[in-house]
Amino acid sequence: MTNQQEAPQLRQFIRLEAVLTALGLSSPESIWARLRPHHRLYDPLMPKPIKVGKRAVAWDAAEIAAYQQMLMEKREQQTKGA
């Protein structure tokens, strides 16, 4: 057995337009509203953006995919309970 550590897996970052498309939303405000704790659309499970530049943010694509999956599972639970 060697004492080498595995290299971290490369993650893909996606920008706001790709997040909007992935979540089926049309307005950047709908993303930011889900991130503001005092907004009526706040969702504590919404992945947080990652600062990638002085005035640029992106999201981890894997976190957005997991959020999509959670939304679909939530929908399935709601339709089973209806």
GROMACS elastic network, one bead per residue, 0.5 to 0.9 nm:
[ bonds ]
;  ai    aj funct       b0    kb
    1     4     6  0.89078   500
    2     5     6  0.86675   500
    5     8     6  0.88449   500
    6     9     6  0.85971   500
    7    10     6  0.87616   500
    8    11     6  0.88880   500
   11    60     6  0.68570   500
   11    61     6  0.74520   500
   11    62     6  0.76320   500
   12    59     6  0.83551   500
   12    60     6  0.60210   500
   12    61     6  0.56077   500
   12    62     6  0.75695   500
   13    50     6  0.85049   500
   13    58     6  0.56879   500
   13    59     6  0.52933   500
   13    61     6  0.55700   500
   13    62     6  0.86176   500
   14    17     6  0.81491   500
   14    18     6  0.60311   500
   14    19     6  0.68190   500
   14    57     6  0.88048   500
   14    58     6  0.52895   500
   14    59     6  0.52610   500
   14    60     6  0.63725   500
   14    61     6  0.59115   500
   15    18     6  0.55878   500
   15    19     6  0.64321   500
   15    20     6  0.88930   500
   15    56     6  0.86173   500
   15    57     6  0.68381   500
   15    59     6  0.63214   500
   16    19     6  0.50442   500
   16    20     6  0.61634   500
   16    21     6  0.86556   500
   16    28     6  0.72138   500
   16    31     6  0.84189   500
   16    57     6  0.78116   500
   16    58     6  0.65607   500
   16    59     6  0.77137   500
   17    20     6  0.50915   500
   17    21     6  0.62670   500
   17    22     6  0.86090   500
   17    26     6  0.89850   500
   17    28     6  0.79487   500
   18    21     6  0.50581   500
   18    22     6  0.60071   500
   18    23     6  0.85686   500
   19    22     6  0.50148   500
   19    23     6  0.61171   500
   19    24     6  0.83643   500
   19    25     6  0.82672   500
   19    31     6  0.83455   500
   19    58     6  0.87666   500
   19    59     6  0.75647   500
   19    61     6  0.84271   500
   19    64     6  0.73191   500
   20    23     6  0.53434   500
   20    24     6  0.58960   500
   20    26     6  0.62410   500
   20    27     6  0.72762   500
   20    28     6  0.70542   500
   20    30     6  0.86132   500
   20    31     6  0.74351   500
   21    24     6  0.50431   500
   21    25     6  0.62675   500
   21    26     6  0.76010   500
   22    25     6  0.78644   500
   22    64     6  0.78065   500
   22    65     6  0.82458   500
   22    68     6  0.79103   500
   23    26     6  0.89997   500
   23    64     6  0.82903   500
   23    67     6  0.89178   500
   23    68     6  0.69464   500
   25    28     6  0.79325   500
   25    30     6  0.70130   500
   25    31     6  0.79605   500
   26    29     6  0.87600   500
   26    30     6  0.76605   500
   27    30     6  0.54458   500
   27    31     6  0.73538   500
   28    31     6  0.53592   500
   28    32     6  0.65739   500
   28    33     6  0.87151   500
   29    32     6  0.50545   500
   29    33     6  0.58828   500
   29    34     6  0.85855   500
   30    33     6  0.51931   500
   30    34     6  0.64913   500
   30    41     6  0.79793   500
   31    34     6  0.53835   500
   31    35     6  0.67992   500
   31    46     6  0.86162   500
   32    35     6  0.51328   500
   32    36     6  0.65356   500
   32    42     6  0.87058   500
   33    36     6  0.53182   500
   33    37     6  0.83089   500
   33    38     6  0.87829   500
   33    39     6  0.59430   500
   33    40     6  0.77483   500
   33    41     6  0.57923   500
   33    42     6  0.59492   500
   33    43     6  0.84491   500
   34    37     6  0.77464   500
   34    39     6  0.72623   500
   34    40     6  0.81866   500
   34    41     6  0.51838   500
   34    44     6  0.76014   500
   34    45     6  0.89006   500
   34    46     6  0.66323   500
   35    39     6  0.81520   500
   35    41     6  0.83220   500
   35    42     6  0.57016   500
   35    43     6  0.64546   500
   35    44     6  0.71186   500
   35    45     6  0.89205   500
   35    46     6  0.67047   500
   35    47     6  0.82343   500
   35    48     6  0.71902   500
   36    39     6  0.54647   500
   36    40     6  0.86504   500
   36    41     6  0.80969   500
   36    42     6  0.56415   500
   36    43     6  0.81167   500
   36    44     6  0.87879   500
   37    40     6  0.82044   500
   37    41     6  0.86140   500
   37    42     6  0.54902   500
   37    43     6  0.77396   500
   37    44     6  0.76180   500
   38    41     6  0.85417   500
   38    42     6  0.68983   500
   39    42     6  0.52764   500
   40    43     6  0.88487   500
   42    45     6  0.89435   500
   42    46     6  0.83376   500
   43    46     6  0.54986   500
   44    47     6  0.81463   500
   45    48     6  0.86939   500
   45    67     6  0.74166   500
   46    63     6  0.87828   500
   46    64     6  0.81264   500
   46    67     6  0.67914   500
   47    59     6  0.72861   500
   47    60     6  0.80318   500
   47    63     6  0.61815   500
   47    64     6  0.65653   500
   47    67     6  0.72667   500
   48    58     6  0.88851   500
   48    59     6  0.69295   500
   48    60     6  0.86682   500
   48    63     6  0.89079   500
   49    57     6  0.58791   500
   49    58     6  0.54155   500
   49    60     6  0.76855   500
   50    56     6  0.85556   500
   50    57     6  0.53315   500
   50    58     6  0.52705   500
   50    59     6  0.57885   500
   50    60     6  0.76153   500
   51    54     6  0.75973   500
   51    55     6  0.78671   500
   51    56     6  0.60714   500
   51    58     6  0.65584   500
   51    59     6  0.87494   500
   52    55     6  0.79743   500
   52    56     6  0.55745   500
   52    57     6  0.52492   500
   52    58     6  0.65823   500
   53    57     6  0.67735   500
   54    57     6  0.86309   500
   58    61     6  0.89309   500
   59    62     6  0.86354   500
   59    63     6  0.74783   500
   59    64     6  0.71966   500
   60    63     6  0.53178   500
   60    64     6  0.64834   500
   60    65     6  0.87879   500
   61    64     6  0.51222   500
   61    65     6  0.61725   500
   61    66     6  0.86509   500
   62    65     6  0.50070   500
   62    66     6  0.61688   500
   62    67     6  0.85821   500
   63    66     6  0.50450   500
   63    67     6  0.61425   500
   63    68     6  0.86302   500
   64    68     6  0.61821   500
   64    69     6  0.86426   500
   65    68     6  0.50520   500
   65    69     6  0.62791   500
   65    70     6  0.86777   500
   66    69     6  0.50303   500
   66    70     6  0.61887   500
   66    71     6  0.86948   500
   67    70     6  0.50043   500
   67    71     6  0.62403   500
   67    72     6  0.86896   500
   68    71     6  0.51490   500
   68    72     6  0.63059   500
   68    73     6  0.86929   500
   69    72     6  0.51167   500
   69    73     6  0.61698   500
   69    74     6  0.85399   500
   70    73     6  0.50883   500
   70    74     6  0.60640   500
   70    75     6  0.86054   500
   71    74     6  0.50237   500
   71    75     6  0.62254   500
   71    76     6  0.87229   500
   72    75     6  0.50404   500
   72    76     6  0.62900   500
   72    77     6  0.87128   500
   73    76     6  0.50421   500
   73    77     6  0.62249   500
   73    78     6  0.86286   500
   74    77     6  0.51341   500
   74    78     6  0.62378   500
   74    79     6  0.87360   500
   75    78     6  0.50868   500
   75    79     6  0.62258   500
   75    80     6  0.86484   500
   76    79     6  0.51707   500
   76    80     6  0.61874   500
   76    81     6  0.86337   500
   77    80     6  0.51747   500
   77    81     6  0.62316   500
   77    82     6  0.87087   500
   78    81     6  0.51454   500
   78    82     6  0.61821   500
   79    82     6  0.51187   500
